[in-house]
Amino acid sequence: MRHLPHFHAPLGAVLLAAISVMSAASAADAGSAWETPPGWTETRGGEGGKVLRVTTLAASGAGSFAEALLAKGPRIIEFDVAGVIDLGGRSLKISNPQVTISGETAPSPGITLIHGGLSVSTDDVIIRHLRIRPGAGKRAKKSGWEVDSLATNSAHDVIVDHCSVTWGTDENLSASGPRFEGATPDEWRKNTSRRITFSHCIIGEGLHDSTHSKGPHSKGSLIHDNTSDIAILGNLYISNDDRNPLFKGGARGVVVNNVIQNPGSRVMQCSLVESEWKGKEWQRGQMAVIGNVARQGPSTRASVPFISSKGPWDLHLHDNTYTYASGEELSVKASGTNKELRIVSEPPLWPARLKARPASETAEWVLATAGARPWDRDETDRRLIEEARTGAGKIIHHESEAGASGASRR
């Protein structure tokens, strides 16, 4: 078999060059330097609106991040403070449209949300350069604390770019909403999340045997039934047991140029669950998977396929690599005997502005640029990048196993 090079081959020089360039820019310049990711949405968020300044790390009240999220009208949220915002077990929700959250404007070390998550249930939202780490805290196993680090719920035209989402107790980063709201499949798609882009994020260490009521539940990204125009671009998935990502029944989107390191029981999935569609007409999902690099690690179980499927799908696979930790190549074919699966020679859908990089370039590019404030990474993000680079990692059950109490560490 052909042996692939380890991620770290020429990566050190690439990282140093990238970080040097980014460090030379001001925070504001660094934020504007990232062009709109090439998914389906062209949203400008709160561009042209009022600038709201976060002046306190308090979880609520005057000058808080929570207060800025509650404002109405086009708005840009900037930060005069840096550090940890402890949500105290209460997740924040973005319900009013046309907002840009500019985490790059914070002084070093940036902004980290802990003990809660962030959800989006509106349109025209851009979220950049935040760290979100809910954690389990002192809660008991299976106690019902089920928090996505960041999720959309019946939202549209949302960009989550250069964020670090870890230690979720449900998923880390998801696009969701009701399965069947409306009378027709077109209405189902209209009434759930659509035109969502997740780009250049670190999505890692979903907590496994932790507080979720169902038991072990370390999950990367859930792309829920009938969501559409979902673009997952240039992210690092690391040490999540599965859903790296999972596309559910009728979902439509692309997974391009991502790194998946140390998956546990599954890498990617596309799956329509028959019991959840009882009495409904099955919809054929569409998924293009191009230029991704997956590598097994210390927590990967035996015989884990690159992608597994159930139900009707049009699936396009091109230029992906999947290796043992040693670098020995594994199959990137879809596993199983799903008679409803169609492997198609061309992408069944594709954003007009997206140009995939070769898989041979994916690892260096992603590890140099992924996560919040890559020019100013905190200790946790630096560790995750290094584990991806060297082939390490561990699926954890509590954030304390990662050497932290839930707070951002330098």
C-alpha positions as a Markdown table, in Angstrom:
| # | Residue | x | y | z |
|---|---|---|---|---|
| 1 | Met | 0.0 | 0.0 | 0.0 |
| 2 | Arg | 1.0 | 3.6 | -0.6 |
| 3 | His | 2.2 | 5.4 | 2.6 |
| 4 | Leu | 1.2 | 9.0 | 3.0 |
| 5 | Pro | 3.4 | 11.6 | 4.7 |
| 6 | His | 2.7 | 12.6 | 8.3 |
| 7 | Phe | 1.0 | 15.9 | 8.8 |
| 8 | His | 4.1 | 17.5 | 10.3 |
| 9 | Ala | 6.4 | 17.1 | 7.2 |
| 10 | Pro | 6.9 | 20.7 | 6.2 |
| 11 | Leu | 4.3 | 22.1 | 8.6 |
| 12 | Gly | 6.5 | 23.9 | 11.1 |
| 13 | Ala | 7.7 | 26.5 | 8.6 |
| 14 | Val | 4.2 | 27.0 | 7.3 |
| 15 | Leu | 2.8 | 27.7 | 10.8 |
| 16 | Leu | 5.6 | 30.1 | 11.6 |
| 17 | Ala | 5.2 | 32.0 | 8.4 |
| 18 | Ala | 1.4 | 32.2 | 8.8 |
| 19 | Ile | 1.6 | 33.2 | 12.4 |
| 20 | Ser | 4.2 | 35.9 | 11.7 |
| 21 | Val | 2.1 | 37.4 | 9.0 |
| 22 | Met | -1.0 | 37.4 | 11.2 |
| 23 | Ser | 0.8 | 38.8 | 14.2 |
| 24 | Ala | 1.9 | 41.8 | 12.2 |
| 25 | Ala | -1.6 | 42.8 | 11.5 |
| 26 | Ser | -3.8 | 44.7 | 13.9 |
| 27 | Ala | -6.8 | 42.8 | 15.3 |
| 28 | Ala | -9.2 | 44.9 | 13.1 |
| 29 | Asp | -7.2 | 44.3 | 10.0 |
| 30 | Ala | -7.0 | 40.6 | 10.7 |
| 31 | Gly | -10.7 | 40.4 | 10.9 |
| 32 | Ser | -11.3 | 42.1 | 7.6 |
| 33 | Ala | -8.6 | 40.0 | 5.9 |
| 34 | Trp | -10.8 | 36.9 | 5.9 |
| 35 | Glu | -13.0 | 37.1 | 2.9 |
| 36 | Thr | -16.5 | 35.8 | 3.0 |
| 37 | Pro | -16.2 | 32.0 | 3.0 |
| 38 | Pro | -17.4 | 30.6 | -0.4 |
| 39 | Gly | -20.5 | 28.8 | 0.7 |
| 40 | Trp | -24.0 | 29.5 | -0.5 |
| 41 | Thr | -24.7 | 32.5 | 1.7 |
| 42 | Glu | -23.6 | 36.0 | 0.7 |
| 43 | Thr | -24.7 | 37.5 | 4.0 |
| 44 | Arg | -22.9 | 40.6 | 5.2 |
| 45 | Gly | -24.2 | 40.2 | 8.7 |
| 46 | Gly | -24.5 | 43.6 | 10.5 |
| 47 | Glu | -22.4 | 45.5 | 8.0 |
| 48 | Gly | -23.3 | 49.2 | 7.9 |
| 49 | Gly | -25.1 | 49.1 | 11.2 |
| 50 | Lys | -24.3 | 50.5 | 14.6 |
| 51 | Val | -21.2 | 49.4 | 16.5 |
| 52 | Leu | -21.9 | 47.9 | 20.0 |
| 53 | Arg | -19.0 | 47.6 | 22.4 |
| 54 | Val | -18.7 | 44.9 | 25.0 |
| 55 | Thr | -17.1 | 46.5 | 28.0 |
| 56 | Thr | -17.5 | 43.8 | 30.7 |
| 57 | Leu | -17.0 | 40.1 | 31.1 |
| 58 | Ala | -20.2 | 39.8 | 33.1 |
| 59 | Ala | -22.7 | 37.2 | 31.8 |
| 60 | Ser | -25.4 | 39.9 | 31.6 |
| 61 | Gly | -26.2 | 43.5 | 32.2 |
| 62 | Ala | -25.0 | 46.8 | 30.8 |
| 63 | Gly | -22.0 | 46.5 | 28.4 |
| 64 | Ser | -22.2 | 42.7 | 28.3 |
| 65 | Phe | -22.1 | 40.4 | 25.3 |
| 66 | Ala | -25.5 | 39.1 | 26.2 |
| 67 | Glu | -27.0 | 42.6 | 26.1 |
| 68 | Ala | -25.4 | 43.3 | 22.7 |
| 69 | Leu | -27.0 | 40.1 | 21.3 |
| 70 | Leu | -30.4 | 41.3 | 22.4 |
| 71 | Ala | -30.2 | 44.6 | 20.5 |
| 72 | Lys | -32.2 | 45.0 | 17.3 |
| 73 | Gly | -31.3 | 46.3 | 13.9 |
| 74 | Pro | -28.0 | 45.9 | 11.9 |
| 75 | Arg | -25.1 | 45.8 | 14.4 |
| 76 | Ile | -21.5 | 44.9 | 14.7 |
| 77 | Ile | -20.4 | 43.7 | 18.1 |
| 78 | Glu | -16.8 | 44.6 | 19.1 |
| 79 | Phe | -14.9 | 43.9 | 22.3 |
| 80 | Asp | -13.0 | 46.3 | 24.6 |
| 81 | Val | -12.3 | 43.5 | 27.1 |
| 82 | Ala | -10.7 | 40.0 | 26.9 |
| 83 | Gly | -11.0 | 36.9 | 28.9 |
| 84 | Val | -13.6 | 34.4 | 30.0 |
| 85 | Ile | -17.4 | 35.0 | 30.1 |
| 86 | Asp | -18.9 | 32.5 | 32.5 |
| 87 | Leu | -22.5 | 31.9 | 31.4 |
| 88 | Gly | -23.3 | 30.1 | 34.6 |
| 89 | Gly | -25.2 | 27.3 | 33.0 |
| 90 | Arg | -27.3 | 29.5 | 30.7 |
| 91 | Ser | -26.8 | 29.5 | 27.0 |
| 92 | Leu | -27.0 | 32.6 | 24.9 |
| 93 | Lys | -29.4 | 32.9 | 21.9 |
| 94 | Ile | -29.2 | 35.2 | 18.9 |
| 95 | Ser | -32.8 | 35.9 | 17.9 |
| 96 | Asn | -32.5 | 39.3 | 16.2 |
| 97 | Pro | -31.1 | 39.3 | 12.6 |
| 98 | Gln | -28.3 | 41.2 | 10.9 |
| 99 | Val | -25.4 | 41.0 | 13.4 |
| 100 | Thr | -21.6 | 40.5 | 13.0 |
| 101 | Ile | -19.7 | 39.3 | 16.1 |
| 102 | Ser | -16.1 | 40.4 | 15.7 |
| 103 | Gly | -14.1 | 38.4 | 18.3 |
| 104 | Glu | -10.8 | 39.5 | 16.6 |
| 105 | Thr | -11.4 | 43.0 | 18.0 |
| 106 | Ala | -10.8 | 41.9 | 21.6 |
| 107 | Pro | -7.4 | 42.4 | 23.2 |
| 108 | Ser | -5.3 | 39.3 | 23.7 |
| 109 | Pro | -6.2 | 36.5 | 24.6 |
| 110 | Gly | -9.6 | 37.1 | 23.1 |
| 111 | Ile | -13.1 | 35.9 | 24.3 |
| 112 | Thr | -14.0 | 32.5 | 25.6 |
| 113 | Leu | -17.6 | 31.5 | 26.7 |
| 114 | Ile | -17.8 | 28.7 | 29.3 |
| 115 | His | -20.5 | 26.9 | 31.2 |
| 116 | Gly | -23.0 | 27.5 | 28.3 |
| 117 | Gly | -23.3 | 27.6 | 24.6 |
| 118 | Leu | -24.5 | 29.9 | 21.8 |
| 119 | Ser | -27.5 | 29.3 | 19.5 |
| 120 | Val | -28.7 | 31.2 | 16.4 |
| 121 | Ser | -32.4 | 31.2 | 15.4 |
| 122 | Thr | -32.5 | 34.1 | 13.0 |
| 123 | Asp | -30.9 | 35.2 | 9.7 |
| 124 | Asp | -27.9 | 37.1 | 8.5 |
| 125 | Val | -25.4 | 36.4 | 11.3 |
| 126 | Ile | -21.6 | 36.3 | 11.1 |
| 127 | Ile | -19.7 | 34.9 | 14.1 |
| 128 | Arg | -15.9 | 35.1 | 14.1 |
| 129 | His | -13.0 | 34.4 | 16.4 |
| 130 | Leu | -14.9 | 33.2 | 19.5 |
| 131 | Arg | -14.0 | 30.2 | 21.7 |
| 132 | Ile | -17.0 | 28.4 | 23.2 |
| 133 | Arg | -16.4 | 25.6 | 25.7 |
| 134 | Pro | -19.5 | 24.6 | 27.7 |
| 135 | Gly | -17.9 | 21.7 | 29.7 |
| 136 | Ala | -19.6 | 19.5 | 32.3 |
| 137 | Gly | -18.5 | 21.3 | 35.4 |
| 138 | Lys | -19.6 | 19.6 | 38.6 |
| 139 | Arg | -22.6 | 18.0 | 37.0 |
| 140 | Ala | -23.2 | 14.2 | 37.3 |
| 141 | Lys | -23.0 | 11.8 | 34.4 |
| 142 | Lys | -26.3 | 11.5 | 32.5 |
| 143 | Ser | -27.7 | 14.4 | 34.4 |
| 144 | Gly | -29.3 | 15.9 | 31.3 |
| 145 | Trp | -26.9 | 18.9 | 30.7 |
| 146 | Glu | -27.1 | 18.7 | 26.9 |
| 147 | Val | -25.4 | 21.7 | 25.4 |
| 148 | Asp | -24.2 | 22.4 | 21.8 |
| 149 | Ser | -21.2 | 24.6 | 21.9 |
| 150 | Leu | -22.7 | 26.5 | 18.9 |
| 151 | Ala | -25.8 | 25.6 | 16.9 |
| 152 | Thr | -28.2 | 27.1 | 14.4 |
| 153 | Asn | -31.9 | 26.3 | 14.9 |
| 154 | Ser | -34.2 | 27.2 | 12.0 |
| 155 | Ala | -31.7 | 29.9 | 10.9 |
| 156 | His | -30.6 | 30.9 | 7.5 |
| 157 | Asp | -27.7 | 32.8 | 6.0 |
| 158 | Val | -25.3 | 32.2 | 8.9 |
| 159 | Ile | -21.5 | 32.1 | 8.8 |
| 160 | Val | -19.4 | 30.6 | 11.7 |
| 161 | Asp | -15.8 | 31.4 | 10.8 |
| 162 | His | -12.6 | 30.9 | 12.7 |
| 163 | Cys | -14.2 | 29.8 | 16.0 |
| 164 | Ser | -13.0 | 27.2 | 18.5 |
| 165 | Val | -15.9 | 25.0 | 19.7 |
| 166 | Thr | -14.9 | 22.2 | 22.2 |
| 167 | Trp | -16.2 | 20.3 | 25.2 |
| 168 | Gly | -19.8 | 20.3 | 24.1 |
| 169 | Thr | -22.1 | 17.8 | 25.9 |
| 170 | Asp | -24.4 | 17.4 | 22.9 |
| 171 | Glu | -22.7 | 18.4 | 19.6 |
| 172 | Asn | -19.9 | 20.9 | 19.2 |
| 173 | Leu | -21.1 | 22.7 | 16.1 |
| 174 | Ser | -24.5 | 21.9 | 14.4 |
| 175 | Ala | -27.1 | 23.1 | 11.9 |
| 176 | Ser | -30.6 | 22.0 | 13.1 |
| 177 | Gly | -34.3 | 22.7 | 13.3 |
| 178 | Pro | -37.6 | 20.9 | 12.9 |
| 179 | Arg | -37.6 | 17.9 | 10.5 |
| 180 | Phe | -41.1 | 18.4 | 9.0 |
| 181 | Glu | -42.5 | 21.9 | 9.5 |
| 182 | Gly | -44.9 | 22.5 | 6.6 |
| 183 | Ala | -46.8 | 20.4 | 4.2 |
| 184 | Thr | -44.2 | 19.7 | 1.5 |
| 185 | Pro | -40.5 | 18.9 | 1.3 |
| 186 | Asp | -39.8 | 22.4 | 0.0 |
| 187 | Glu | -41.5 | 23.8 | 3.1 |
| 188 | Trp | -39.6 | 21.4 | 5.3 |
| 189 | Arg | -36.3 | 22.8 | 3.9 |
| 190 | Lys | -37.5 | 26.4 | 4.1 |
| 191 | Asn | -38.4 | 26.0 | 7.8 |
| 192 | Thr | -35.2 | 24.5 | 9.0 |
| 193 | Ser | -31.6 | 25.7 | 8.8 |
| 194 | Arg | -30.3 | 26.6 | 5.3 |
| 195 | Arg | -27.5 | 28.5 | 3.7 |
| 196 | Ile | -25.1 | 27.8 | 6.6 |
| 197 | Thr | -21.3 | 27.9 | 6.4 |
| 198 | Phe | -18.9 | 26.5 | 9.0 |
| 199 | Ser | -15.4 | 27.4 | 8.0 |
| 200 | His | -11.9 | 27.4 | 9.5 |
| 201 | Cys | -13.1 | 26.2 | 13.0 |
| 202 | Ile | -11.6 | 23.8 | 15.5 |
| 203 | Ile | -14.3 | 21.3 | 16.4 |
| 204 | Gly | -13.0 | 19.1 | 19.1 |
| 205 | Glu | -13.1 | 16.9 | 22.2 |
| 206 | Gly | -16.9 | 16.6 | 22.5 |
| 207 | Leu | -17.3 | 15.1 | 26.0 |
| 208 | His | -18.2 | 11.4 | 25.8 |
| 209 | Asp | -19.3 | 9.6 | 28.9 |
| 210 | Ser | -20.5 | 12.8 | 30.5 |
| 211 | Thr | -23.7 | 14.6 | 31.3 |
| 212 | His | -25.9 | 13.7 | 28.2 |
| 213 | Ser | -29.0 | 11.8 | 29.3 |
| 214 | Lys | -28.4 | 9.1 | 26.6 |
| 215 | Gly | -24.9 | 8.3 | 28.0 |
| 216 | Pro | -21.7 | 8.4 | 25.8 |
| 217 | His | -22.2 | 11.3 | 23.4 |
| 218 | Ser | -19.0 | 12.8 | 22.0 |
| 219 | Lys | -20.2 | 14.4 | 18.7 |
| 220 | Gly | -18.6 | 16.8 | 16.2 |
| 221 | Ser | -21.4 | 18.2 | 13.9 |
| 222 | Leu | -25.0 | 17.2 | 13.4 |
| 223 | Ile | -26.4 | 18.4 | 10.1 |
| 224 | His | -30.1 | 17.8 | 10.7 |
| 225 | Asp | -32.8 | 16.3 | 8.5 |
| 226 | Asn | -33.7 | 18.5 | 5.5 |
| 227 | Thr | -31.2 | 21.3 | 6.2 |
| 228 | Ser | -29.9 | 22.6 | 2.9 |
| 229 | Asp | -27.0 | 24.5 | 1.4 |
| 230 | Ile | -24.6 | 23.6 | 4.2 |
| 231 | Ala | -20.9 | 24.2 | 3.6 |
| 232 | Ile | -18.3 | 22.7 | 5.9 |
| 233 | Leu | -15.0 | 24.1 | 4.8 |
| 234 | Gly | -11.4 | 24.0 | 6.1 |
| 235 | Asn | -12.2 | 22.9 | 9.7 |
| 236 | Leu | -10.3 | 20.7 | 12.1 |
| 237 | Tyr | -12.4 | 17.9 | 13.7 |
| 238 | Ile | -10.3 | 16.3 | 16.4 |
| 239 | Ser | -11.1 | 13.7 | 19.1 |
| 240 | Asn | -14.8 | 13.5 | 18.6 |
| 241 | Asp | -16.2 | 9.9 | 18.8 |
| 242 | Asp | -18.4 | 10.4 | 15.7 |
| 243 | Arg | -20.4 | 12.9 | 13.6 |
| 244 | Asn | -17.3 | 14.4 | 11.9 |
| 245 | Pro | -19.8 | 15.4 | 10.5 |
| 246 | Leu | -23.2 | 13.5 | 10.3 |
| 247 | Phe | -25.7 | 14.5 | 7.6 |
| 248 | Lys | -29.2 | 13.3 | 8.4 |
| 249 | Gly | -32.1 | 12.4 | 6.1 |
| 250 | Gly | -32.6 | 14.7 | 3.1 |
| 251 | Ala | -29.8 | 17.1 | 4.1 |
| 252 | Arg | -27.8 | 18.8 | 1.4 |
| 253 | Gly | -24.3 | 20.2 | 1.5 |
| 254 | Val | -20.6 | 19.9 | 0.9 |
| 255 | Val | -17.7 | 18.8 | 3.1 |
| 256 | Val | -14.5 | 20.2 | 1.6 |
| 257 | Asn | -10.9 | 20.4 | 2.7 |
| 258 | Asn | -11.4 | 19.4 | 6.4 |
| 259 | Val | -9.0 | 17.5 | 8.6 |
| 260 | Ile | -10.4 | 14.8 | 10.8 |
| 261 | Gln | -8.0 | 13.5 | 13.4 |
| 262 | Asn | -8.5 | 10.7 | 16.0 |
| 263 | Pro | -12.2 | 9.9 | 15.3 |
| 264 | Gly | -13.6 | 7.3 | 17.7 |
| 265 | Ser | -16.3 | 5.0 | 16.3 |
| 266 | Arg | -17.1 | 6.9 | 13.0 |
| 267 | Val | -15.6 | 9.5 | 10.7 |
| 268 | Met | -18.4 | 10.8 | 8.4 |
| 269 | Gln | -22.0 | 9.6 | 8.1 |
| 270 | Cys | -25.0 | 10.3 | 5.9 |
| 271 | Ser | -28.0 | 8.6 | 7.4 |
| 272 | Leu | -31.8 | 8.7 | 7.1 |
| 273 | Val | -33.2 | 7.0 | 10.2 |
| 274 | Glu | -36.3 | 5.2 | 9.1 |
| 275 | Ser | -38.2 | 5.4 | 12.4 |
| 276 | Glu | -37.8 | 9.2 | 12.4 |
| 277 | Trp | -39.4 | 9.4 | 8.9 |
| 278 | Lys | -42.4 | 7.2 | 9.6 |
| 279 | Gly | -45.4 | 8.3 | 7.4 |
| 280 | Lys | -43.2 | 10.8 | 5.5 |
| 281 | Glu | -41.9 | 10.6 | 1.9 |
| 282 | Trp | -38.2 | 9.9 | 2.1 |
| 283 | Gln | -36.1 | 12.7 | 0.6 |
| 284 | Arg | -32.8 | 11.9 | -1.2 |
| 285 | Gly | -29.9 | 13.7 | 0.5 |
| 286 | Gln | -27.0 | 15.2 | -1.4 |
| 287 | Met | -23.5 | 15.3 | -0.2 |
| 288 | Ala | -20.2 | 16.2 | -1.9 |
| 289 | Val | -17.0 | 15.2 | 0.0 |
| 290 | Ile | -13.8 | 16.5 | -1.5 |
| 291 | Gly | -10.2 | 17.1 | -0.5 |
| 292 | Asn | -10.6 | 15.9 | 3.1 |
| 293 | Val | -7.8 | 14.3 | 5.2 |
| 294 | Ala | -8.8 | 11.8 | 7.9 |
| 295 | Arg | -6.4 | 10.0 | 10.1 |
| 296 | Gln | -6.9 | 7.4 | 12.8 |
| 297 | Gly | -5.5 | 8.1 | 16.3 |
| 298 | Pro | -5.1 | 6.6 | 19.7 |
| 299 | Ser | -8.9 | 6.6 | 20.3 |
| 300 | Thr | -10.0 | 5.2 | 16.9 |
| 301 | Arg | -11.7 | 1.8 | 17.1 |
| 302 | Ala | -10.9 | -1.1 | 14.7 |
| 303 | Ser | -12.5 | -1.2 | 11.2 |
| 304 | Val | -13.9 | 2.4 | 11.3 |
| 305 | Pro | -14.9 | 3.3 | 7.7 |
| 306 | Phe | -14.3 | 6.7 | 6.1 |
| 307 | Ile | -18.1 | 7.2 | 5.5 |
| 308 | Ser | -21.1 | 5.1 | 6.4 |
| 309 | Ser | -24.7 | 5.6 | 5.0 |
| 310 | Lys | -28.3 | 4.6 | 5.5 |
| 311 | Gly | -31.2 | 5.6 | 3.3 |
| 312 | Pro | -31.3 | 7.5 | -0.1 |
| 313 | Trp | -28.3 | 9.6 | -0.9 |
| 314 | Asp | -26.5 | 11.0 | -3.9 |
| 315 | Leu | -22.9 | 11.0 | -2.7 |
| 316 | His | -19.8 | 12.3 | -4.5 |
| 317 | Leu | -16.4 | 11.4 | -3.2 |
| 318 | His | -13.2 | 12.8 | -4.7 |
| 319 | Asp | -9.6 | 13.3 | -3.6 |
| 320 | Asn | -10.0 | 12.3 | 0.0 |
| 321 | Thr | -7.4 | 10.5 | 2.1 |
| 322 | Tyr | -7.8 | 8.2 | 5.1 |
| 323 | Thr | -4.9 | 6.7 | 6.9 |
| 324 | Tyr | -3.9 | 4.7 | 9.9 |
| 325 | Ala | -1.8 | 6.7 | 12.4 |
| 326 | Ser | 1.2 | 5.2 | 10.8 |
| 327 | Gly | 0.3 | 6.8 | 7.5 |
| 328 | Glu | -0.7 | 3.6 | 5.7 |
| 329 | Glu | -3.6 | 4.3 | 3.5 |
| 330 | Leu | -7.2 | 3.1 | 4.1 |
| 331 | Ser | -10.2 | 2.9 | 1.8 |
| 332 | Val | -12.2 | 6.1 | 1.3 |
| 333 | Lys | -15.2 | 4.2 | -0.1 |
| 334 | Ala | -18.6 | 4.3 | 1.5 |
| 335 | Ser | -19.1 | 1.2 | 3.7 |
| 336 | Gly | -22.0 | -1.3 | 3.9 |
| 337 | Thr | -24.6 | -2.5 | 1.5 |
| 338 | Asn | -27.0 | 0.5 | 1.4 |
| 339 | Lys | -29.0 | -0.1 | -1.8 |
| 340 | Glu | -30.4 | 3.4 | -1.6 |
| 341 | Leu | -27.0 | 5.0 | -1.9 |
| 342 | Arg | -25.9 | 6.3 | -5.3 |
| 343 | Ile | -22.2 | 7.2 | -5.8 |
| 344 | Val | -22.3 | 9.9 | -8.4 |
| 345 | Ser | -19.4 | 11.0 | -10.6 |
| 346 | Glu | -20.1 | 14.8 | -10.2 |
| 347 | Pro | -21.0 | 16.8 | -7.2 |
| 348 | Pro | -24.8 | 16.8 | -6.9 |
| 349 | Leu | -24.6 | 20.4 | -5.6 |
| 350 | Trp | -21.8 | 23.0 | -5.4 |
| 351 | Pro | -21.5 | 26.6 | -4.2 |
| 352 | Ala | -20.6 | 28.9 | -7.1 |
| 353 | Arg | -17.6 | 30.5 | -5.5 |
| 354 | Leu | -16.0 | 27.4 | -4.0 |
| 355 | Lys | -12.8 | 26.0 | -5.3 |
| 356 | Ala | -11.5 | 22.9 | -3.5 |
| 357 | Arg | -7.8 | 22.6 | -2.7 |
| 358 | Pro | -6.0 | 19.4 | -3.4 |
| 359 | Ala | -6.1 | 17.0 | -0.4 |
| 360 | Ser | -2.3 | 17.1 | -0.5 |
| 361 | Glu | -2.5 | 20.8 | 0.7 |
| 362 | Thr | -5.4 | 20.4 | 3.2 |
| 363 | Ala | -3.5 | 19.5 | 6.4 |
| 364 | Glu | -1.0 | 22.3 | 6.2 |
| 365 | Trp | -3.6 | 24.9 | 5.3 |
| 366 | Val | -6.1 | 23.9 | 8.0 |
| 367 | Leu | -3.6 | 23.5 | 10.8 |
| 368 | Ala | -2.1 | 26.9 | 10.1 |
| 369 | Thr | -5.4 | 28.8 | 9.9 |
| 370 | Ala | -8.2 | 26.9 | 11.9 |
| 371 | Gly | -9.7 | 28.1 | 15.1 |
| 372 | Ala | -10.2 | 31.5 | 16.9 |
| 373 | Arg | -7.5 | 34.0 | 16.5 |
| 374 | Pro | -4.8 | 31.7 | 14.9 |
| 375 | Trp | -2.2 | 34.5 | 15.4 |
| 376 | Asp | -3.1 | 34.4 | 19.2 |
| 377 | Arg | -4.1 | 30.8 | 20.0 |
| 378 | Asp | -4.7 | 29.9 | 23.6 |
| 379 | Glu | -3.2 | 26.9 | 25.3 |
| 380 | Thr | -6.1 | 24.5 | 24.5 |
| 381 | Asp | -6.1 | 25.4 | 20.8 |
| 382 | Arg | -2.3 | 25.1 | 20.6 |
| 383 | Arg | -2.5 | 21.7 | 22.1 |
| 384 | Leu | -5.2 | 20.5 | 19.7 |
| 385 | Ile | -3.3 | 21.8 | 16.7 |
| 386 | Glu | -0.1 | 20.0 | 18.0 |
| 387 | Glu | -2.1 | 16.7 | 18.5 |
| 388 | Ala | -3.4 | 16.9 | 15.0 |
| 389 | Arg | 0.0 | 17.6 | 13.6 |
| 390 | Thr | 1.7 | 14.7 | 15.5 |
| 391 | Gly | -1.2 | 12.1 | 15.3 |
| 392 | Ala | -2.1 | 12.2 | 19.0 |
| 393 | Gly | -5.3 | 13.0 | 20.8 |
| 394 | Lys | -7.7 | 11.4 | 23.2 |
| 395 | Ile | -11.5 | 11.3 | 23.5 |
| 396 | Ile | -12.3 | 12.7 | 26.9 |
| 397 | His | -15.2 | 12.6 | 29.3 |
| 398 | His | -14.6 | 15.8 | 31.3 |
| 399 | Glu | -12.7 | 19.0 | 30.4 |
| 400 | Ser | -10.5 | 18.4 | 33.4 |
| 401 | Glu | -8.8 | 15.6 | 31.5 |
| 402 | Ala | -7.6 | 18.2 | 29.1 |
| 403 | Gly | -5.9 | 20.1 | 31.9 |
| 404 | Ala | -8.6 | 22.8 | 32.3 |
| 405 | Ser | -11.5 | 23.6 | 34.5 |
| 406 | Gly | -13.5 | 24.9 | 31.5 |
| 407 | Ala | -11.8 | 28.3 | 31.3 |
| 408 | Ser | -9.5 | 29.5 | 28.5 |
| 409 | Arg | -5.9 | 28.9 | 29.5 |
| 410 | Arg | -2.9 | 30.7 | 28.1 |
